[in-house]
Amino acid sequence: MIRASRLFAASIGLCAYASAAAAASPHAAILAARLMAAEGAVAGAPAPAAATVKLKPVRSKSGRPRARTSRFADVEAANRAAVQEPAEDYYVGVVQVYPWTEGALYRLYTAPEQVSDVALQPGESLVSVAAGDTARWIIGDTASGSGAARRTHILVKPSAAGLRTNLVIATDRRVYHVEMESNARTAMASISWTYPADALLAVRAATVAAEPAVAGVTVDSLNFNYRIEGDRPEWRPLRAFDDGRQVFIEFPPTLAQGEAPPLFVTGAGGRAELVNYRLRGHYYVVDRLFAAAELRLGGRHQQLVRIVRDGAARARSRS
C-alpha cells in the first residue's frame, strides 16, 4: 500500500517544526539560562550546568575564528565521508548488498518509470518511512515471504531525472539512512544489506551449541558398549556411552526442532522409573550408570526406544 498521504503529512509536520526552530535563535536558550542563573529566577534551584559553559568560536589553523559557512562545510564533509557507494564486488545478481554499518549513508541511484527496491532483513518489522521530498517521489512498501522469512520491501520511484532526496527507514532493529538520486538512464534494481554483528552472534551461538556435553572426560575412560533398540522415530539416539560415572545419550542435531522424549531407567523387576538428567546441546547427560533405559514419547500410539548396556546384560546372564 502506498503511504504517500502519510508521508506527505509527516513532511508537513517536519516543515512546521523547522519553521518554529528558525523563528527562535539557537542562542536564545543559552541566553535565557544565563539570565535565570544571574537573577535567581528559580528560587533555591542550582544554576543550570549550561549556564557555566562558555561557548568558544571554532577557530581555523591560523587561530582566527572560522566563518559561519565553514560549519556547513563540515556537515557536508561528514556526509560525503559517510556515503557508501555501490561497488561491483558487492553485487549479487542485480542486488547491491551493502555491509550494514551504524551511521552510514547508503546510495541508491534511481530513474523515472523504474521502481527500485529497498529490501530489509528477513523478520525485520517496519515502523515508519520518511522522505525529504514526497511530492516528486512515489514511495510505498510491500512484503514477501511469511513467518520468520517475511521480508519488508520499500519501493521507490522518482517522477523525473535530476532529483535528490533522502530516505529514513525505522524498523524494530535499526534505522536506515538512504541517499537517493535520479538520473535519466540507469537505476539500481534493488539494495539490501548484510549484518556482520548478527552473523557474529550466530557463530557464537553455534560455537556454544558445539561445546562438549561435559568437561574433563578422557577418551580412555569411555565405554561405548550400549545398544539402541526399538522404534525408529526422528529423535532416535545415535549412540550412548559412559565414562564410569555418567551416561551420555547422543541425539540427532534436529532434537531441538521437536518434542524431546522423557527418559525412564528400568529398575528392579523391569519397572520403569524416571531418572534425573539434563540436556546439553543434543545430549542427555545422566548422572548415574544404568543397565537399561527407555525413551518414550506419544500417547495412545507411543514411540519407544530402549538403551541397553551390553556388559550389564552379559553379567546378568552369567549369574
N, C-alpha and C positions, 0 to 999 in steps of 0.2 A: 504494500500500500504506500502510495506516495505521501510523504509528510510535508509537502510544500507549505500548506497552511500553517502547520505548527512551527515550521522553521521560519516562516515569514513573521509570525507573532513573536518568536524568540528574537529575531533580528530587530524588530521594533523596540522590544524591551531593552536590548543592548544599546540601541541608539539613544533611548531616553536616559539610560544610565550614563552614557558618555557625555550627553549634553549637560546633565546635572553636575558631573565631575568637572566639566570645563568651566561651569559657572563659578565654581569656588576655586580660589587659588590654591595650589598644592601646599603653599606655605601658611595657609590660614589656620590649620590645626596646630602647627608648631607655635605660631604667634599666640593663639588662644591659650595653649598650655603654659607658655612663659608668663602671660598676663595673670592667669589664675595662680601660678606659683608665687608671683611677686606681690599680689594683693591679698592672698589668702582667701580666695573666693570660696573654697571648701573648708569650713571650719574644722580644725583638728585633723585634717587629712594630710598625709605627707605629700611633698611635691612630686608630681609625676616624673618618672625616670627620663621621659623625653625632654623635660624642661632643663635637665642638667647636661644634655648633649649639645655640643656646639658643632653645627654643620660646617665643614670646610669645603671650599670650592675645589673641584677636581683640577689638578694642575698638570701641565704638559712637562716634557723632559727638561724644558728650559726653565721651569719653575713658575711660569706665568699661568694664571687661571685659564683653563680651556674654554673655548667658546661653547655656547649652549648647543649649537648644531652638532658638535662632536659627540654629544651624548647619543643622538640618534645614529650617528655613525657607528658607535659601539654596539647598539642594538642590531643594526644591520650586519655588522661583522659577526656577531654571535649567531644570528640566524643563518648566515651563509655557512658558518662552521658546522652548524647542527644539521644541515640538509644532507640527506642520504640520497644520492642519485642512483638510477638504475645501472646495473653492471651486467655484462654478458655472462659472467661466471655464476650469477645468482638467478638465472632464468631456468625454470622447469617448464618446458613447452613454451606457452605464451605467458606464463605467470611469472612475474618478478617477485622473488621470495626474499624479502629483507630480513636480516637478523634483527630481532627486537632489541632496542636499547632505550632505556628511560631518558626522556628529554630530547630525543631525536625528531627531526622533521623529515617526513618521507615524501619524495617527489612522485607525483602522478601526472603524466602527460596525457591529455585527452584531445578529442577532435569532435567537431559538430557532426550530428547524425550518427554518432557511435556511442555506445554505452560502455563505460569502464566499471569493472567490478572490484570492490574492496572487500576481500574475504577475511573474516575474523577467525579466531581459533575455534576449533570444534568444541562445543559445550559452553562457549562464552556467551553470556546474555547481554543484549544491547540495552543500555539505559537511556541514552539520548544521542542525538546528532545535531550539530550546529555548523552552519556555513556562513562565511563572511558575506557572500553575495548570493541571495536566494532568488533574486529577480531574473538573473541571466543563466542560472544553473538549475537543472532539474535533479533533485536528489531524493531517492527513495530507498527502501530496504525490503529484503525478502529473506527466505531461509531455505536451506537444503538439508536433507537427511532427517533423522529422527532420533530421539533418546539422547544418549551421550554423544552421538555423532552429529547431532543437529548443529548446523553452521549458519551464522548470520552473514548476509552479503549486503553491503551498501552499494547502491547503483548510482553512478554519476554520469551526467550528460550536459555539456555546455551548449549554449544557444548560438555561439559564434566563435570564431577564432580570435586569438589575441587577448583572451581573458585570463585573469589570475585571481585566485582567492584561496582561502584555507578552509580546512575541514577538521572539526574536533569531534571525535567519536569517544563517548564514555561508555564503558562496559562494567560488568561486575568484577573485572580483574585488573583493568588498566585503562589509561587514556591514550588514544592515538592522535597524533598531530600530522595532518597530511597537507602538503603544499600542492595545489592543483594549478595547472597551466594548460590552456587550449591552444592548438595550432591547426592549420588548415590541412595537414597531410596525414600525420601519424598519431595513433592513440595506443596507449598501453591497454591491452585487453583486461588484465587483472593484476592486482598486487595482493600479496599475503605475507605472512611472517613466520619465521622460526623463533623458538623461545628457548635460548640456551639455559636459562635458570630452571625452567620446567624440566628440560632434558636432564640436567644435573640431578634434580630431585628424583627423577625416575631411576637414574643409575644408582643413586644411593639406596633407594628402596629395593632395587634388585640385589644390591650387594648385601643388604640386611637379610633378605629372603634366602640368599645363598650361604649365609653363615652356618657353621656346623650346629647340629642339634644340641650338642653339649661339648664343653671344652674339657681337655685333659684326658681324652680317651686315646689309648695307643692301639695300633693295628694288631700287635701281637696278642692283645687280650680279648679280641673279638671272636665270638662264636656264631657261625652262620648256619648251624645245624637246625634250621627251622623249615617246616613245610607249610605252604599255603594251600588250603583245600576248600572245596565247596563251590558256591556260585561265583559268577564272573561279572559282577557289576563294574561300572566305570571306575569306581573308587577302590577296586580290589587292590590290596597291597602288592608292591613289587617284591619285597623281601622283609625278613625280620632277622634280627641278630641281637646279641647281648655282649656286655663287657664284663660279666661276672657279677654285676650289681644291678644293672638296669637293662631293660629290653627296649630296643628301638624298632619301631614298625614304620617302614618307608612306604608312602603312598605316591601315586602319580602327582605331578605338579598341578593337575586340574582339581585336586581335592577341594580347594577354596571356592570353586565355582558351583558347588552343590552342597547338599547337607552331609555333614560328617557323621559316620556311624559310631554309636557308642561301643565301648569295649567291655566285655564280660570275661572274667577268668573262670575256668572250670575248676571248681573246688572238689572237696571230698564227696564221693558218691555221685560225681558227674553234675553236681548242682552249679549253675551259673551265678556268679557273684560280680557285682560292679567293683571296679578297681580304680584307684586314683591314677590318673595320667594327665599329661599336659601336651599341648600342641606346640611344636617348634618348627616353623616352616611347614613342610609337608611330612613331618614325622610325628608319631605318637611316642612319647617317652614315658615308660612305665618304671617307677622307682622300686621294682622288685622283680624277681625271676618267677616264671610260671612254666608249668608243663604244657598247658593247653589253654587257649583263649578263643573267644568268638567275637566277631563283629556282626552286629545285627542292625538292619535298617528296613523300615517299612511297617505296614500294619497287617492286614489280613494275609497278603502275599509277601511275606518277609524275605529279604535277601540275607543270606547267612554265609560268612566266610570264617573258616577255622584256621588257627595258627597253632601248630604243634611242634614242640621241641623234640627232635629225634632222640637225643641222648636220654631224655626222661622216659620216652616210650620204651626204649630198649632196656633201661634199668628196671622198669615195671615188669617187663616180660621175663627177665632173668630171675626176678624174685618170685 
